[in-house]
Structure formats: C-alpha cells, structure tokens
Amino acid sequence: MSVRIRPATAEDGPRLQAIERRAGERFRTIGMDAVADDEPPPLDLLIEAAASGHCWVATDSADAPRSVRRTSRCRWISTTAR
C-alpha cells in the first residue's frame, strides 16, 4: 500500500471527523465508553487547523485521508482509521 503524507485541506474536514469517530470506537472494546462517545473536533476547528498548517494527513493511493496528525495547537494528537 502506498502512503503519502500531505497537509490537510478544508475539504478533508468531514473525513477527519469520521477517522476520529472510528478511532474512538477502539476504546469501547476496553470498557472506555466515555472516550468512545466523545464527539470529534468540530469541523470549523479542523478547517482552521488545516488552513494554518497545523494538520497533516496520511493518505491512501486514492489520496483519501486514512490517518491524521495535528501539531502544536492540538486538543488531540493523532488517530488512524482501520
């Protein structure tokens, strides 16, 4: 599988929220339902992070984000969709 790292874009926002939701579900399997139930970061926050260069994504061969990483202005650090 080919992976590319690139800056996130505003258009990635909904996909980033989906990645965050799926990553949270992993906590449910170990009894941490409260973490799994947390809402992902708001779309406007993700768009702001992308616009300011504080958000990067790892993409698949179709350039769809599969993992996300935010830098210094983060409330969450990284998540990976599986």
Helices and strands as residue ranges (DSSP letters): E 4-7, G 10-12, H 13-28, H 33-36, H 43-51, E 55-59, E 65-70, E 78-80
